[in-house]
Amino acid sequence: EDSLPDRVQTWIRNAVDPAATVRATERLHGGTSSLLHAVSLDTATGTRDFVLRRFDNVQWLREEPDLARHEAESLRLAVRVREDTPEVVAFDETGSGCGAPAVLMTRLGGAVVLSPPDGAAWLDGLARSLCRIHAVDAGDFPWKYFTYTDLAAFGTPSWSRCPEHWSAAIAVARGPRPSYPPRFIHRDYHPANVLWQSGAVSGIVDWVNACAGPAGIDVGHCRVNLAQLFGVTTADAFLSAYEKYAGTAFRYDPYWDIVSLLDGSEGEPSVYAGWTALGVTGLTDTLMRDRSDDYLSSLVVRAAEFTGA
C-alpha cells in the first residue's frame, strides 16, 4: 500500500524536521526483500524527497539482525564513490520507531533502464560505475564478504540439461579460494540497482549488502543478471568493459563468476520478480533455466582455460 502508518510518518518528520508535513508517500516496486516507500516532505526550505526502507523479512533479520545499521554505515562509506549514492538521514535499528528496522535516505533522481536503446553504451556505463565503487578502499569496514550458499552442501541441480558442467563448476567452487585485495563492494550490483538520466548513470542504490570483499564477486553477480536477462554474449561484453576500466587493478578469475552463479541457484531458476515489477516482459522460467545452463557452461570453459586443464 502507498500510505505509511502515522507512527512511521512521525518518525520520519522527527528525523528530518519536526515542523515538516508529509506531502505524499508512494510504494516503490522492484525490491523483493524489503518494503520501499518514496516520501515527500514540505519543509521550511522547500519540498524534499526521501526513500524509506523497512526490513520486514523475518528470516533475513534473523540471520542479520543489524541490517538497518549495516545499510546506514554502507551509505556513509558510499559517499566516497564517484557516483551519486543516497545519503543516510536516520536509521531505526530495532524497529522501535517504525515497527520494523528501517533506514531513511535521500532519494536520487533517475530511473532504472532494463531495455537500453544503446546496449553497448549501457554496458559501458554499468562497468565504469562498478569500477568507481571498487576504487574505494574498504579499510576497516566491519562487514566482510561471505557466500550466501553452503558450497559444501550444494548439489548438482536436477533441472539442468548439462549436469556434468554443474558438477565441474561445483568442484571449482569447492576448491581453493583465490586471494584478493579487499575492496569496497556493493554485493548486489545489477542493472535494477543503477539509475540513469539522459543516457548516463545518475546513481547507485540498494547498499544494504555492501562489504569489504573481492571485486570479482560484484562483477560476477552483475554478469549472472545480464546472462539471464539477455544471454551469455551480453554478460561477456560487460566483463570486457569492466576489464577496460579496471586495467591492472583487476585480474579476472572465473572462480568468482562460478560462486556468484551458485549463490543464486538454490531451486530452479525463475524470472526475478523485480524485473517484472520494473516492466520487463518476454522472460519465462524455461528461458531462465536455459540461459543459466548456457552461462554455466561458458564458465566451465573459462575455468578450464584459466587453469590450463
N, C-alpha and C positions, 0 to 999 in steps of 0.2 A: 504494500500500500504506500501511497505517496506521503501521507501525513506522518508526523512523528509525535509520540506521546508528549504531553505537556511537560513532564519532568525532564525529558531529553531536551526539549526546546529551552527550558530554563537553564539547564547545564551549559548549553551552547552559548546562550546570551551572557551568562556569567563569565564564561571563558573569554569572550570577545569584548563585550561592553554591556554591562547590566542594563543600561538605558536603551539598548538597541531593541528593535522589534523584528520579528520574523516576517519577511515579505512572502517567501514561498519555500516549499520543500518539494522535492521530486525524487522518486525512487530511480536509481541508476541501474541499468541492466548490463549484463556482460560478465560480472563476477559470479562465482558459483559457490564460494565458501564463506561468505560473509554478507551482511546487509550494507549496501551503499546508498546514501542519500545526498543529493545536492541541496544545499541550504543557502538561501539569500537573506542577508540581514540589512536592514536600514539602520545606519549608524549616523552619528553627528557629522562624520566626514564623507558620507555617501553610502551607496549600496556596495556591500562586499559579499563575495561568493566563496563558499566553503564546500568541502566534502566531509561527511561523517561516515566512518566505517564502524559498524558494530559487529563484534565477533559472536555469532550465535551457533557455531558448530561445536557441539559438546565434545565430540571425540578429539577434535583439533585442540581445544582448550585443555583437555585432559592431558594430552601429550606435550603441549607447550602453553602452560598457564600464563606465561609472560608476553603473550602476543602483542598486547597494546603497547607495552614498554619497548618491545623489540622494534615494532614499526616506528615508534616515535624516535628512538635512537638511530634507526636506519635513515630516517628523513633528515636528521641533524647532520649525519655524515654525508648524505647525498647532495647537500648544498655545494659540495666541492666539485661535483660533476659539471663538466662544461656543457650541460643541457639543463633546461628548466626542470625542476622537480618540485613537488609540493612542499610547502613549509609547514612543520608541525605547529599547531596552535595550542593544543592541550590534549591530554590523554587520561582515560579513566581505566586504570589497570585492573581494578577489582569489579567494576560494574556498579559501584555504589551510587553513582550519579545517573548513569544511563540504563541501568537494568541489565547491562552486559558490558564486558570490556569494550572500550571504544577509543578511537583516535579521531580528532578533529584536525583537518588540514586545509590549506588554501586550495582553491580549485584552479586548475590550469586551463588555458584556452586550447582549442584544437579538438580534433576528433580522431577516432580510430579509423584507419584505412585498411580494409582487407581485400579490396578489389582495385588495386592501383592502376591508373591509366598508363603509367610508365613503370613497368616491373623492374627494370634494371636500376633506375634512379631510386626506386623504393627500397630495394635490397641494399643499395649503396648507403642510403640514409640509415637504415637499421644497423648496418655493420659499423659505420662511423660512430654512431651514438653508443654502441656497446663498447667500442674501444675507449671512449671517453669515460665510461664507468670504470673500466679496468685500469685506467691511468691513476685512479685514486688509491693511495696507499691505505690498506686496511688497518695498519698499525696494530694497536692493541684492542681492536673491536672485539667485544667478548663473544659474539655469536659466530660459531665456526661451522664450516661445511660438514654435512653428513649425508649419507644416502638415505632416501626415503624407503627403499625396498631392501629387504633382507636378502642380499645376493646369495648367501649360502643356502637359502631355502628356495630360491627361485627355480621353478621347473620349466621344462620345455612346454610351450603352450599347445593345447590340443587343437586349437582352431587353425593353426598355421599350415600352409601348404608347403613349407620348407623347414620342417622341424630340425633337420640336420644343421641348418645355418644358425638357428637359435641355440642349439647345443654348443656350437663353436663359439658363438658370441658370449654365452654364459661362462664358458671356460676362460675367455679373455677377462671378463668382469671379475671373476674369482681369483684371477692371477694377481701378481704384484701391482700395487697402485703406483703410478708414476709419481716421482717427486714434482713439486710445483712451488713457485713463489706465491705465497698467499696475497691475493688482491681483493679489493672490494668487489663483490659480485652481487648482482641483482637476485639471482637464483630462480627467477620466474620471468626471464626476459623472452618475450614473444610478441608478435605483431599486435595483439589485443591490448598490450600494456604500453604501447607507444602512440603518442598523439601527433597529429600533423596539421599544419596550416600552410596554405599557399605552396604546396608541394615540398615542404621541408618539415623535419621533425620539430615539433614545438614543445614536447615534454615527455617525460617518462614517469609512469605511475606504478602503484602497487608494490611497495617496498617492504612488505611485512616479512619476506623470507630472506632479505639481504644478509650477507655474512662475509666473513673472510674465507676465501677458498680459491679453487683453481679457475682461471679464466675459461678453460676448456669446457667446464660444466655449463656455463652460460651459453657458449657457442653451441654446444650440443643440444641444449634444451630448445633453443630457437630453431635449430635445424630439424628436430623432431616435428615441431609445429609446422614448419614450412613443408616438410616432406608429406605430412598428412593433408595439409591444405592444398598443395599444388603438385607435389611429386619430388622425386629424388633430384632432378635437374635443378630445380629452384633451391633446394637445400644446399647443393654443391656450389651454386653460384653465390649464395650468401657466405659460405666458407671462404671462397676465393676473395670476396670483397673484404671480409674481416682480416684475412691474412695481409691484404694490400695495406690496410690502415695500421695494423699492429706491427708489421715489419718483424724485426728480430726479437721484439719483446714477447713474441708468441711462437711456440713450437707445437705444431699440431700433433696430437696423439689420438688415434681412433678409440682408445680406451674410454675417453670421456664421452664420446658420441654414444658408445655402446651402453655405458652406465646410464646416460640420460634417457635412452630409449627404454631400458629395463625399468628405470624409476617410474615410468608412467604406463607400464604394461601389465598391471595387475588386472586380470579379467580380459575379456575380448575387447579389442579396440572399438570405440563407438564415436559418433560425432560429438565433439565438445559442445556442450550446451551454450557456452559463452559465445561461440561463433554464430550459432543460430540466433541468439538474442541480439547480436550485432548485425544481423541481416544477411549472413552468408547462406546461400542456397545451393542445391545440387550435390551436396555431400550425403553419402549413405554409410551405414555401418559396414557394409560389404566393401565399399571403396576404402574405408579406413583400414580394414584388415589387409587388403591387397597392398595398399601403399606402405603399411607398416612392414609387411614382408619384403617388399621391394627395397625399402630403405635399409632394413636389417641386413639383407643380402649384400647390399653395396658396402656396408660397414665391415662385413666379414672379409670381403675382398681387400678393403683398405687395410684391415688389421694384418692380413697375410702379407701384403706388400710392405707394410711398416716393419714387420719383424723379419722379412726376408724368407718366410716359410714357403 
